[in-house]
Structures are given as structure tokens and as C-alpha cells.
Amino acid sequence: MFAAITASQRGNSVLLLEANGRLGKKLLITGKGRCNVTNNCGADEVLRNVPRNGRFLYSAMDAFPPQSIIRFFEENGCPLKTERGNRVFPQSDKSISILECLQKVLKRSGVAVQAATVRQVITTDGAVCGVATSNGEYDADAVILATGGVSYPATGSTGDGYRMAKELGHTIIEPVGSLVPLEAFGDDCPDMQGLSLRNVGVKLLNAKGKVLYKDFGELLFTHFGVSGPTVLSASAHLRGDGCKLLIDLKPALDEGKLNDRILRDLEQYKNRTMENALTDLLPRSMIPVVLRRLSIDPQLQANSLKKEQRRSLVELLKGFPVEISGKRPVAEAIITSGGIKVSEIDPKTMESKRINGLYFAGEIIDCDAYTGGFNLQIAWATGYAAGMAAKNFH
């Protein structure tokens, strides 16, 4: 939609072909239905939140930073607000406000919208000349493929764009889920299902113990493993087997202060059993798991806990390990990692280096970012670059 608006405002005749019955199905579910439009930060900060091929986006982000999309919506009658973590949302807290704004500008810009499934990009002599669709063929001097990835296929992200790009000679980096919950070995996570932890430290380690990613914030235990904002961002770095999450349950306390805190609790509740002595320190559903991991009898009197056991408890609370068995299916991912190889795309214009007049925008490109509005910002910036460069639509 944004690429079409930009191209139309450049004086081109633009046809937007939508495979779904309606525009913006995926946009409506972003940000839990509130639409995290962008992140209110500078272009450099956006790129710091793109763990994959951020350098490729430098020109596009410089030309169209977050302030530009914020200005676009506000000038077109959709007021925005900035929340924690610089996340930007519509003031209405409804993603439909963003979609309605885009639809209004599409109409005002003279973009024709048709429901049709594109089957193939037609080329002649290494240049685009049209598209074949479920409704017949259309001539075009330029085509922008903005079909998304393969996450949330019910919204239309079925991987068609990858197939069409591959048919035209592009390399597709195999798509996998990113910003996706993680599955874990064992019964500990299912036993804590539904427990949400706030303000915890999270580290993702590979099989050799190297820290791949670290974060601070919220985490959720589920029937299959772990989810929540910190886990979704960590998933972007998951590579290979043998990875584990280390959760710092008490990041505000160093080991010495945590030990002192535990001593105070054990003294206060010295006549209680261990499962009842830890209720001030830990959520109730976590206590049996922690004691099981330390091989401490839940019925042990608090004043009978040995020094070595207390030391082990401190270590566990500062680094609670969750052995990761893999990612949830790509269909459950917020975004797709992988897609069209960036070395085959002009970073200033988003034009294919293989086919003249073919452009790409959004998630179809092999770039992905953390949560916080950064992935939508990539969509706006690449859509703008492609719309500015695409020429002579018929």
C-alpha cells in the first residue's frame, strides 16, 4: 500500500493487486491488534535493531526514517502516540485506524485496487513487461513485489513472492520463523504454564556457551516452552542445536545481596517447609520446579537448609537454564527470516539487479528486526524506496 501511494504521487498510473479479499489483513493483527506503526527513534537506532542485513537498509532508512512515517500518518488525519520502548501506536489503539488512513490516501492518490492473485511476473529481454493474474494479464513497465514472507499464511503470506522471484533468477535464502516462541525440553515449562515474569534478564547461549543475545523484560512459560517479548527477540539469533536460555530471576540483586535476602527469608520462615518458605521470593508455580532442580525436598524445614544448598539456590536464581529444542512452526512466527538475497537488490532503489523494472519491498527481502515497530519501519522505508524508483506504470 505504501509503495503504491508513493509511486502514484510520483505521477505514475498505479494498479494495486491484492490476493486477499481485503487490504491489510496482516496489518490488522500487528501489535496485538493495536498496530505498532514504528519506533520513535533515529535511523541508526532502527538499524541497531536489525540483526540480519541491517547494512543493506542504510540508504532506505536514511531516506525514510521513522519521523517520516509518523509525519505521514499525522498529516493524513491519524494521530499517533509513543509508549514504553519508543513504540508508536495510533491514539485510537486500533490497527484499523492505520489501515483506514492508508486506504483513504490510496483513493486520494488515484491508485486502482483490484482483487486478483498474481501468478507470474512477465518479462521480455530481461525487463518487466507485465503480470499474469487470476483475472488475466496486465501490462506494466515496473512491478513491485510486496507479498510478505511465510508467517501467518492465513493473512496471505503464502510464499508466492519467493516463487515468482526464484522463477526470475533470484536466490531465496530459506525462510524460517523469526520473532517466534521457543520450544524447550522437559516438563519444567509445562509445569509453569501461564506464568509471566516481568523485569527478568535473559541470555541466549549456543552449544559452546557463547552469548548470542541478551535482553531484559518479560517472559512467559507455556505448554511447549517459552514466549514473551524477550524470547521472541532472542529467537532471531537461534542457530543450530544445543542452545539454552539463562534467565536471571533477580537482576536487581548481585549474588551477595541475593544470598543475604534468602538468609533473611529463611530466618523469618525457619519453622516452615521449603515450599512455603520461598513464597516471598518466587512465584508459587515456580517453587516446585526450583526445588526439584536442586534436589531439595519440598517438606524440608527451612532452618535445615545446608549452606551448599543455599549457594546452589542463589546460582539457579541468577541463571535459571531452559534447554531449547527448537522454534515453533514458521506459521506461528510474527515475521519471516530469509527471503530474497540482498546482494541481488539495489539498496537505494530496491530494484532487482537481475530484472529491470522489478522491485521488492517489505518482508520478502532477507531482512528482519526485533519487536518494537522496527519490522514495520523496514516495510515503510523499503516501500518508499521502491515507490520512488519505480517508473512509468501503465
Phi, psi and omega in degrees: 000316183288324176297318181296316178300312182298314181297321181293319181290349174272004176095009179273156171270118191240133173244123178259117180260121185242120182289329177283165176292338181220159179282151166071026181301319181287324179301324183295333183264355182291151179058038182054040177086001180257341179067095176280088192302314181196189174240130185281076182213179179280167181302320181297321180292323176302311184295331176292341179259015176247095185288345185236114175060037178298325182299326179301329185273001188304310183295314182296320182287326178293321181285331183217078181282176181307323182300330181290318181286326176299314179298319181303309183292317183293322179289340180255026169084021177236090182294143183242169176217153179252131181245190181308139181075018181061019178289135182254129179230160170293145180300334181287346186063022180231127180296336179300332178298320179292314180297315181296324177296313179298318180296321179297315181289325175304312182295314181295330181278354178082020178283126174278133180244128178228141174277115179196147176263122179281126180266326189200144170269123183269134180230158172215132181052041176074019179223149178294138172228357177165188177224146173259129184232177176293345179253015183107191184257148176234138175280146176198143174271346179212143177228130174253117175271116180224060190265001181076191181260229178233008177275151184050060183302336179296341179269004178106355179278082187253006179085007180301321182298321178299315181299314182295319179295321179296319178299334180265011173097009179275149176273131178251117172287124189309124182287133174227163180290139171227157191052059185228145176300159183246141177269149183230153175285157170082183185258355187298314181295312176303326179292339179251016183312131179091350179283123178251127179253135177248152176055051174246155175269139181230132174234137172256122181247144174274183185299335180269001179088006179283137179284116179272330184197144172222151187205174178216133180154224187259150179214144182232131173273139183230179180292340181251345183163243185224150177214195182102163186306316182295323181288319180300316179294320179299327183299335179295343183252001183289117179225121175079182182269168173082013179279153175216153173265137171248121182255121174271103184285341181228066186294339181283347182244133171281176186299323180296313181291325178293320178299316178299319180297316180295319178301317179298316180296318181294326177290316181296322184247037188299334181265004178267165172284162182299323182294338178260343182280344185259008187294334177281338187268325188225153172299145188302320183289346181270337186300312180299324180293314180298314180295322178296318180296327182267003182054040177257128179296124180302335182272359179299135176294138183303323182283001178258000182292128182282159181301318181295323179293321179294320178297319178296324178296316178301312181298320181293319181290334178273348180203073182280111186274140173236114182282120185271130178262344178157186179266156169293164183302151183301332179296339179265357183285148176290320178222171179254134170260133187114182181127205186291129183301127189292335180292349180260010181234137175288118186292340180277324188246348186065018179276143175299139173275355181260323186231121178294136177085003176255127183234159180231151177210142173084213192290346177297336179278148182283068174220137174210156187228176177285175174289159178125012180096358185289325180290322175292325177297322175300318180298313180299313186293317180287325175297318178296313181300315180294318180295324179292326187269329183298139192231151169050051172296146174253000000 
